[in-house]
Amino acid sequence: MTAPLRSVAILGLGYVGLPLAVRAALAGHTVTGFDVDAGRVALLDGGASPVEDVPDDELKQAVAAGLRFTADPAELGGCDAFVVCVPTPLADGAPDLSMVLSAVDLVAASLAPGDLVVLESTTYPGTTEELVAPRIAACAGLEAGRDYHLAFSPERIDPANPSFGLGNTHKVVGGLGAAASAAAAELYGSFIDNVHVVSGPRVAEMAKLLENTFRHVNIALVNEMAVFCHELGIDLWEAIDAAATKPFGFMPFRPGPGVGGHCIPIDQSYLSWRVKRLGYSFRFVELACEINERMPDYVAHRVADLLNQERKAVNGARVLLLGVAYKRDVGDLRESSAFALARRLAARGAEVGWQDPHVETFEPGPRVTRVDDLTEDTLGAYDLVVVHTDHSAYDWDWIVPRSRRVLDTRNATAGLGDPRVARL
């Protein structure tokens, strides 16, 4: 049976909300994309997508199908489904849900009996029931489960993933009651291949935090192993590839210069914060944070060692960072370890250059300058090149021979066999 078409409001047009709005519109829903950033709305109205996973052509197709953008809350009136996709950062180590609450207030002003409200913003277990439902009751006088449907469905966007996107990644849905779960599953099922319904919002909220805490802890494991494997003279990358040949009981994670992005460095802190309120400490998460946060220091230490081998001090040396985004083939700088690494090198007196084909502005502090183009003369002018982000646009076969020394934190140069390269 075909799901009924809805008039959907998507609040927050970032890397989560915009793909959702586009896909819902292409599925035939009438979609209003709302964002408080009028500049972003103007950009979208002009047919330019600020999100790398949404090409301009796809955006224009969705607009032709009826997608519209606004920064005016009054235009949310008349919608019968509301999806909140706003950021949830940390403030002094605690969850900052101010943007969620502001968005919920806007929803409450337009909510009518029988409507659907879904929170997608990552948060701690209990938020949907303990904050969103009472907020709407206070603002609109409507009770979740009786007057309207309320659910939580965690976003699972992995920017620049060539294999899995919004449409073919299972969508977890947990509603406040069976009717709410059914309503949310019906909406998402109209444009997402598989919907997995759980017993309630708390389980859906925990599923998101479990996914990213799992990744955070395992990345910390291999990051710590990278430190002592270097001392032992063991190629950890080769060891990981060997372990990955086992068809059961192992999942490969790989080390790097730190952990970035909105999810992994932030989400586990939501769970840790919630657990501490119960009187417990989440020791696995706390240790993983400690290990991952010290990786930029370790990379800076390795830089100093490599320069020392060339009889040079860090003070006065020229170091080039290739790639400053938090992951490959995106321009996202959120929580990127490049900030900490650049600051540490500059604090030791290095002249730090950076180059990234996906990033326009990167400002970690003084003594850090942008390199517009990679040329033979440019590479040769630096004492050391650090591969921070292994963008596919980089030609390592060309870059490495033209560099004096290279520290590869991503194993991007594997197989070159060039003695100038040291790996993390």
Summary of the structure (lengths in Angstrom):
residues: 424
radius of gyration: 23.6
end to end distance: 53.7
largest distance: 73.6
contacts: 1434
relative contact order: 0.08
helix: 41%
strand: 15%
